[in-house]
Amino acid sequence: MTDTLKEMKTNKGNKLYELSMQHGVLVVFLRHFGCAFCREALHELSEQKNLL
């Protein structure tokens, strides 16, 4: 599993493994950004993040 994390990158080119060593991360897998369900789920997650 660690090898997979070391290869994965964010949309900005940051390595997921390195980010996870700095602080907690939440990985969300989407179908695509045009999906209404995906947009709704991201909206709800962003609201929850603001409560923390």
C-alpha positions in Angstrom: 0.0 0.0 0.0 2.8 2.5 0.8 4.3 2.0 -2.7 1.0 3.0 -4.2 0.7 6.1 -2.1 4.2 7.1 -3.0 3.2 7.1 -6.7 -0.1 8.9 -6.4 -0.2 12.6 -7.0 -2.9 15.3 -6.5 -4.3 17.4 -9.3 -1.6 20.0 -8.4 1.3 17.5 -8.7 1.9 17.0 -4.9 2.7 13.4 -3.8 -0.1 12.0 -1.7 2.4 10.1 0.5 4.3 13.3 1.4 1.1 15.2 2.2 -0.1 12.3 4.4 3.2 12.6 6.4 2.6 16.3 7.0 -1.1 16.1 8.1 -4.2 14.0 7.7 -5.7 13.7 4.2 -9.0 12.7 2.9 -9.0 11.0 -0.5 -12.3 11.2 -2.5 -12.8 9.2 -5.7 -15.2 10.7 -8.1 -16.8 9.5 -11.4 -16.2 12.9 -12.9 -16.8 16.5 -12.0 -19.9 16.8 -14.2 -21.7 14.2 -12.1 -24.5 15.8 -10.1 -24.1 13.3 -7.3 -20.3 13.9 -7.1 -20.8 17.7 -7.0 -23.4 17.3 -4.2 -21.1 14.9 -2.2 -18.1 17.4 -2.6 -20.3 20.2 -1.4 -21.4 18.3 1.7 -17.7 17.4 2.4 -16.7 21.0 2.1 -19.4 22.0 4.6 -18.1 19.4 7.1 -14.5 20.6 6.6 -15.6 24.1 7.5 -17.0 22.8 10.8 -13.7 21.4 12.0 
